[in-house]
Amino acid sequence: MRSSSTPWHWDGSPPVAHPRRSLRIEQDSPSRLLRCAQRDRCRECGNPVEWYERSFARPVCLHPQEVPAVKVPAAHRWHVSSGVAHPAGDGRVWCRLAHAHVCPARDAAPEASALIELRRSLALNMRRLIDSGAFTTDTSPSRPTAQPDVCRPARPVVQLLYVRYLAAHPVEDIQCVAQTRRRDRCTQMLLRTGETRVGVWTLVPATATRGQLALPSEVMAVYDLTALPYAEQLRWRMQRCSAHAATPSAADLALADWEPFDPMLHHAHIHNRLPNHIRRPRRTHHEHGTGTP
């Protein structure tokens, strides 16, 4: 019989747990994430969603569960293979679905009539989250809509590696996506403390890409980082702080927030005035010395 002085827990487990081994990412892995599906909540309705990498362009937000393929139009079917989402069906009776197709905060599409039950279930869950205070919508009819701060864009357009991206947060609030030793997300920002001349705000033509028509006679403010060294631009593109940029073995705990900028889709985020532009007050005749005392 074990004596009472033996330092063991009541269930027989040792009092000191051995250190756990950290998961590692292979050097030839196309992704730096520890998990292929990043759980999140929709910013518009609050329902659970999953972010997946695509073989091209930006990540896609999918409904966390599979749905019958017969209820989903062929143009809206998705399937996941090796952690990568592909915009097509794989021939199975079940498929994945983009959350935007059934989001209750958006207008229902005519082709989504077969998914009315799923949309109604998400709407009820959205109402429960709002009533319990766990989720609040961006705009409420009881409060006036706050005017955006044109001097500090909430989602600025950043140019790095000769590509324009739409950031998810202001430049000063872009957070590192790497995982720390405590297995949580790094709290450091990409913009180092004390740095003031990293990028330059400039006005550039709001030209379109991929064969689209350009916006006529319109310019936009862009935070240009092309003057930085290639290693620094790559650090910003990977969305890592200086410490984790020098540690390639550290995995990413979240997806990078960069979104390829499209002037047609992101027209609401185009600002025609420089954020650091300060208008000087108009001088009076007294200041010029031409007025009467």
N, C-alpha and C positions, 0 to 999 in steps of 0.2 A: 504494500500500500504506500502511495506517495505521501510523504510528509507534508504538513501544512506550510512548512517554511520554504518549500520548493517554489521558486518564482515561475509559476505557470498560471495561465488563465483557467477559469472554471471549465472551459470546453476542451482543455488539453493543449491549446495552441501556445507556442512560445511567446514570451512577453515582448521580445524584440523581433520585428519582422525584417527579413533579409531584403536588401535593396533590389528593386525590380529592374529588369533590363528595359532600356528605352527602345522603342521601335525606331528603325533606321530606314532610310530611303536609298535604294540602289542608285549608283552614280549614273547609270544609263536610263533611269526612269524618266519618261516624258513629263511627269507631274511631280511636284514637290509635296503633295498632300499625303497625309497619313491615311485619309479615308477618301473614297471615291465620291461619296455623297455627302455634301455639306448641309446639315439640317439648319433651317432658318425659318423665319416667319414672314409672310407677305406684308409689305409695308402698307398695302391698301386695305386688306381685309383681316390680317392677323392670323390666318390659318397656316398650319405647318406646310413647308415646301422643302424641296431638295434641289441643290445646285449641282449641276454636272458640267464637266468640261466637254466641249465639242471639238470635232476634228478641225474646225475652222472658226474664226471670229471669236465672239465672246461666249461665256457660259450661258446655259439655259436653265430656267427655273421649271422643274417638273413637279407634278402632283406626286406625293410620297407613295401612293399605292397604284397597282396596276388596275386597269379597267378592261372590260370586254372589248375586243377589237371591232366587233360588229357595230358597236354604238359610236365609234369614233370615225370620222371621215378619213379617208386614206391620206389626205394632205396634212392631217394633224396628228398622225401616229408617230410615236417615238419608241426606240428601243435602246437599251444600254448594253454595251459589249465591252468587257475589260475596263469598266469604269468610265467609258466615253459614250456620250449620248449621240445617237444618229437620228436625223429627221426622216425616218421611214419605218415601215413595219418589217418585222423579221419572219412573217409567215405564221406566227403563233396566234392562238385564240385570245391571248392577252397582250396588251401593249401599254406603254406609258403615255402620258398626256401632259401637255404644257399647262401650267397652272393658270396662265392668262386666259385660256379657253373656257375655264369654269369659275373664274374669280367672281364672287358675288358683288364686288365693288365696281365691276365694269358692266357695260351693257351686254346682254346676252346675244350671241351670234345666232343667225337663223339656222345654221347647220348644227347647233348644239342642242337641238330639241330632244335628242335621245339621252342626253346627260342632264336632264332637268332635275332628276332626283338627287344626283350628286351636287348639283349647284344649290339646290334647296337645303341640303344637309350642311354645306359650307356656309350658307347664309345664316342658318340657325346657330352654328358655332360662332360666327362673327358677332351675332347679337348677344350671345352669352358672354363673350369676352368683353364687349363694350359695357354690358350691364354690371359685370363684376369689377370693372376698372382695370382689367389686365391689358386692354388695348384701347387706344384712342385714335380716331381718324385724324388725318392731317388738317382737314378743314371742317369746322363745325358751324351749323347755321346760327347757333346762339352767340357766336363770337365773330367779330369782324376779321376778315382775312388779313393777316399781317403782310405789309408790303415788303417785297424782297429788298435786301440791301445791295444796291447796285455797285457800291464801293467794295464789297467783299462777296463775290459770287459764291453761292452755296455749292454749286457744282461747276468749278472752273474748267476751261478747256486748256489742256497742257500739251505742249509739243516737246517730244523727246524721241531721239533716234529717228528724226525726220518723219514722225508719225504723230498725228493729233489724236489725243484721247480725252474723254470726258471723265473727270474725277468724280467720285461719289461724295467727297467732303471738301471743304476749303483746303487750300494748300498747306496751311499751318496745322491742320487736323488729320492729315493722312497718316495712318498708324501702320506700324510694322506688322506683317502677317506671320512672322516666324514664331515657332514654339520655344518657350523657355525651358530651363531645366526643371521647373516646377510643373511643367505640362500645361501651362496656360499661355495665352497670347501675350506677346511682348507689348509693353505699354509705351515704348519709345516711338517718337514721330520721325518721319523721314527728314523733315526740316530740322537740322541740328540746332541746339540752343545757342543763340548768339549769332547765327548766320542771317544776314540781311540781304546779301547780293548773290543768291544762288541762281535765281532765274530773273528774267526781264519781262515785264508786261509790255506788250506791243500790239498795235492794231494791224491786222492782216485781212485780206479779202476772204469773205465767207464762201469759198469755192466748194463745189460739191465733188464727190468722188464716184467711182464705179459707173461712169457714163451718165450720171444724172445731170440735170440742168443746174447751172449755177444760180445763186440768188442774185438778183439784179441790184447793183450799186449798193452793196451792203458790206460793212466791215465788222469785225468782232475782235474782242480782247482775248489774247492768248498768252499764257504764261510759258515763255520760251526757255527751254533748258538745253538747247543744242550747243551752247557755248561751253558746257561742262565737258570734262573728259569722258571718254567712252565708258570707263568703269563706273563713273558716277551716274551716267544716264542709265546704264544697265541696272544699277542698284535701285534707282527710282522705278524702273520698269518692273523689277522683281518685287517692289514694295517691301524693302528690307532696310532696317537701320544699319548704321555703319558697323556695329558689332556683329550682327548676324550676316551681313554681307561677306564678312571675312570668315564665316563658319558655314561652308557649304553642306556639312553633314546635318545641320539643323533643319528639321522639316517645317513645312508651312502648316499653320493651323487654320487658315482661312484662304479663300480665293482672293486674288488681287482685284481691287475695285476698278481697275481701268476698263473703260468701255470705248471701243473705236468710235470716234466722233463722226456723225453724219449730220450735216446742216439741215437736211430735210426732216429727219426724225427728232433731232435735238434743237429745234429752232427756238424753243422756250428758254434755252440756256445760253443764247447768244446775247452778249452785252456789247453795246456800241460805244462804250466809254471806258477808258482805262481806270482800273480800281484805284491807282495811286494819283489820279488827276485831282488837283485841288484848285478850285476856282478862286482867283484873287478878288477881293472886294473892289468895286469900282471906286475910283478916286473922285472926290468932290472938287468943286472949284476952289474951296478953301485950301485943300492940300496942294493944288497946283499953284496957288498964289494969285489966281486970276479973279477970285471972287472978292466981294466987298466985305470988310470986317463986320 
